[in-house]
Amino acid sequence: MDKTSTSSVTGASLPAQTGTSSATEKMVREALEQVMDPEIRMLSVIDLGIIPEIVVDEENARITVSMTPTFSGCPAIHIMQDMIKSKIRETLPDYVIDVKVDFERQWSSNLITDKGREALKNFELAPPKKYEGELDLETLKDAACPRCGSHNTTMQSPFGPTLCRSIHFCFDCKQSFQQFKPL
């Protein structure tokens, strides 16, 4: 059997998790906690919430990871696929690894873990506010300053240096900051 890794981009659903090994799946998840977002080097792909499913097929020595990008046009998709495969290969070198980009599942900033939100704040990037129902402009505008914690802020632009960020200003500490947009 050829043990080289292949990558595919698909919108199809992943197979059911029959034949998975929870211990091995846990190992894959732990390995992926070490794969950092290329833009925010202290935020793992697990804490970003972009790995909704891991399927381990012990019988065929195959691991399939489903990845839901934050934006369909994210320029880091292929980089993250390669980083994910590389890290899993370090832990489980005898497996064929597929990383499938799932454009049918919609990612939401509500999927960012509490640990991920803290990492964003430590990066001086305001974490997105959690929301229920529809996202409105007021939710986008509401950002706590990652430096001083004040809500006495204003959004200067919904367009930041990347698609997932907006620009804000804090009236208390007089500093400009970016927010990871709630989506």
N, C-alpha and C positions, 0 to 999 in steps of 0.2 A: 504494500500500500504506500502510495506517495504521501509523505508527511509534510509537504510544503503547504503553506497557508495560502488561501485564496480569499479575496474580498469581493463582495458583490453588493450592489446597490439595488434595493428592491422596495416595492410598496406592498408586497405580499405579506400575509401574516406568517408568523413563525409556527413551526409544528408544535403540537401539544407537548408538555413536558413529561411524556412517558419515558421511562428508562433513565431519568435523571438521578444523579446521586447528590443528595443534599450536602454531603461533606465536600464533594468536589465543586459543587456550585458555590459553596461558601468560600472555598479557596480562590475561585475565579473572582468573586466579589471583593475579597481581601486584596487580591493583586490589583484590581481596578481602582481601589482606593489610593493606589500609588501613581495612577495615571492622572497627571494634572492638565487642566485646560491650558492650551497654548498661550492664551492671552492673559489669564489670571493664574499664575504659576502656583498659587497656594490653594486652589480649588480643584478637587478631584472630579472626575467624570461621574462618580457615584454621587458625590455631594451636590453636583450641578443638577442631578436628576435626569440625565440623558440616557441612562441604561435601564430601560423598563423590563428587560427580559434576558435571562441567560439560560440556554438549554445545553445540558451536558448529555451527550450520547456515549455512554461508556462502551457499549457494544462495538460501535464503529470508531471509537477514539476521536470523536468530533465535538467541538465546542462551537456553539452559535451564539453570538452576542448581538442583540438588537440595540441599535443606537438611534435615538430620536434627537436630531439637531435642534438647537434653540431657534435657528432660522434656516429655511430651506436653502438660502444662498450663502450660508456660512462658509468662508474661505478655508476654514480649518478642518472641514469634514474629513478629507483624505488623510491629513496629518494625524487626526485623532484615531482614525481607523488603524493606521500603521502603529501608533503608540500602544493602542489596546492589544493588537496582535503580538507585538514585541514583548509586552509585559506578561501576557498570559503564557507565551512561549517560554519565558524564563522560568515560570512556575511549573508548567506542564508541557515539557518539550516533546512528548510523544503524541500530542493531539494535533489534528488538523483544526485550524481556527478560522471561522468565518465571522466577519463583522458586517452585518447588514444594516444599512441606513434605512430606517422606516419613516417615510414621509407621510404615511397615513395616520399615524398617531400624532396628536398635536401635543407639543411640549408646552408646559406652563411654568412660569416662575414660581408657582406654588409648590412645585416639585423639588425646589432647592431645599436641602436639609437644614436643620438648625446649625449644624456644624459648618455647612456651606455658607450660610448667612453670616456667621461670625467671621469666616475667612474673608468674605467680601468686605466686611467692615474693617478688618485688620489691614486690608489692601487699600484702605481709604476710599472704597467704593460703596456708596450707600446701597444696602440690600433692598430688593423690591418689597413693597408692602404686600402682604397676603390679602387676597380679596375673594369674595364669593360672588357668583353671578357674572354679569357682564362687566368688563373693564371699561371705566369711563375716564375722561380727561382729568377729573379731580383726583383719582387714584394715581395717575401718572405724575401729577404735580406734587403730591404729598410725599416728601422725602425728608427723612431725618438726617442731619449732618453727621457723617461718619466720624468727624473729629470731635465735636462737642456734644452731639446728641440732640441738638435743638431742632424743633420743628418750625422755627421762625425762618423759613427758607422760601425761595421762589425758583421756579423752573425758568432758566434763561433760554433753553432750546431743547426741544424733544430729540434733536439730532446731535449725537455725540460723535466721538472718533470712530466708533463702531456701531453697527445696527442695533446692538443690544444696550446702548447707553444713552443717557440724556445728561444735559448740563444744568446744574443748579447753583444757587448762591445762598450762603448762610449769612443772615443779618447780624447774628450774635458774635460769631468769630471772624466775620468779614472775609471768609474764604470761599472760593469757588470749589465745587466738587462734582463728581460724576455719580450717577445712580445707575445701577443695573435695572433696566426697565421692567416693570411688572408686565407680564404678557399672559 
